[in-house]
Amino acid sequence: MRKKITVIGSGHVGATTACRIAEKELGDVVLLDIIEGIPQGIGLDLYQSAPVEGFDSQVKGTNNYADTKNSDLAVITAGL
């Protein structure tokens, strides 16, 4: 079973962190932010780049902390 990694904050640092985690297939990524639509859009962009970049990690953007349940690792990049 693949690891679940949460990245809290979907600004430049969070999005880049999520991208690198997915590209290296370290685990499936949950990208969390408080701003509606931002993590969902970034998550979708990253997920849709998978066939081109050659990785199969799942990337999900969310505003709901419940989606981070049972994460194996949490990376906090949010500044606020």
Secondary structure, 3 states (H helix, E strand, C coil): CCCEEEEECCCHHHHHHHHHHHHCCCCEEEEECCCCCHHHHHHHHHHHCHHHHCCCCCEEEECCHHHHCCCCEEEECCCC
